[in-house]
């Protein structure tokens, strides 16, 4: 029935609330963890150990932060699932380095560095302002993805796997991608192309069926192993 800005703004507000709740205890970039084998010596902790008879140096090591590339289908067939794609993106945006929206064209965005309410809401409003419409070219999106992905990235693909533009098969494009990143996770709604989903599983991708929007935070936390309450 068309695109409604009021509905979008409500969805973004819900997404932001979920985001803020989920980030309690989140390990942000720059956080250190204690290590006994590598990194800079922590003098105070080491002295405390020596006083207690534990003669081991305590070091700190910067952990590599998990980085995610979100690839979101915003074609017409995904209109009925627009809420769960927006909520999913808001939930993981603090660790997203690149966002790719696609229909029969591809749009690449960089999220704001600071996770604060005005920036996030403004960004999501701009991101989804065009609404969900048009045809779908998953293969084109995956080819564009290859230009920005690195070996430490996890790729999240939100789509119903219904390609409506004539192109190469999307799982063929994704086959090389699986070996170039830490993982490809495909989130699909109940109504999707089951045959294409099976093809993605065959090349090593995880395909997760989302039957309830309320389960998305738990699914994302589980699959990404996020350190959240």
BELZIDA-V636097 format. One line per field, one symbol per residue. burial: # if it has 24 or more other C-alpha atoms within 12 Angstrom, else .. A space follows every 50 residues. Layout:
burial->???
This chain:
burial->.......##.######.###.##..#.#...................... ......##......#################################### #######.####..#....##.###.###.###.############.##. ..###########.....#######.##..#########..#...##..# ..########..#..##.##..##.#...
